[in-house]
Structures are given as C-alpha cells and as structure tokens.
Amino acid sequence: MVKVAIITLSDSASRGERVDESGEEIRRLISSQDIFEVTYRNVLPDEVDIISNALIEACEKGASLVITTGGTGIHPRDVTPEATMRVIEREVPGISELIRLKGLEKTPMAALSRGVCGLRGNTLIINLPGSKKAVRESMEAVLPILKHAIQKAGGDERPCSG
C-alpha cells in the first residue's frame, strides 16, 4: 500500500469555522484506489513555517505521496507554494501544469493557481487548489499517473513503455 498524507491549508478550517470538504474529497477519491492508504491528515493555518514543518513531518512519517489542498491562489495569505518550495528537492512541473490545464477546461480562474509539485527524497508532494470542485477535477487529472510517478520516485528502474 502507498502511504498518503493529506494536508488542508485554511485559516478558517483550522479554527473550526468551516468544514474541511476539500480534504475529505481527496480522502474519498484516493481511498477509492486500491493501492493507497491515508495514514496522515491535518488541517493547518496559512503559515509558511507551519506548512513546511507539516510537509517534512509527513515525509518523515513515511508518506510516499503528500497532497495539500488550499493556499495556492494569489491572496496574500495563500502561501502553500512558498512552503512547498522550501522543502522539495526537485520540482515536477508537469503535474502542476496538468492540474492547471484540467482546471482551465472549466474556468479561466484556474490560471490564478500557483500550486507546485515536487519531490522531497522519494516523496511526491502535490499542491491542489482549495475548492472541493477543483480538488475533484485535479484528482481526476492526476490519478492515472500517480502509481507510476510514485514507483519512479521510489527508484523503480523498469523502463517506461508507451
């Protein structure tokens, strides 16, 4: 089983002022795949240091995949990309591009997403937007490639076949 961490970044959800629907949607979609097991979940405020520390903690606890939701826009409090860039060692821009491309099929506002994706060690970290709808669309885009991406990030040397 692939261990998955889900981290929701939202000031209001972290204070209990709103329900974390986006994190729950990620959990529902990832759990529908037989190879994934959610082993870590957290709801945190939009603070760079707190987010960075949580990403590191999820990696150290053995997650092969960390999915964040929220904090990817252009509001001054949206700092998830900055926190992620602090902890990743290698960027995987194609996944971020795929997420934005899928979003742009539905709304031009997807162009405002600044989410990044990358690797810390063998752990793949993916930033998703904060809305439940955007999470669903983003997950539909990335689910088909996740197993292969995680295998390769973990050192699988089998050749990729087309």
Buried (B, 14 or more C-beta within 10 A) or exposed (E): EBBBBBBBBBBBBBEEEEEBBBBBBBBEBBEEBEEBBBBBBBBBBBBBEBBBBBBBBBBEEEBBBBBBBBBBBEEEBBBBBBBBBBBBEEBBEEBBEBBBEBBEEEEEEBEBBBBBBBBBEEBBBBBBBBBBBBBBBBBEBBBEEBBEBBBBBEEEEEEEEE
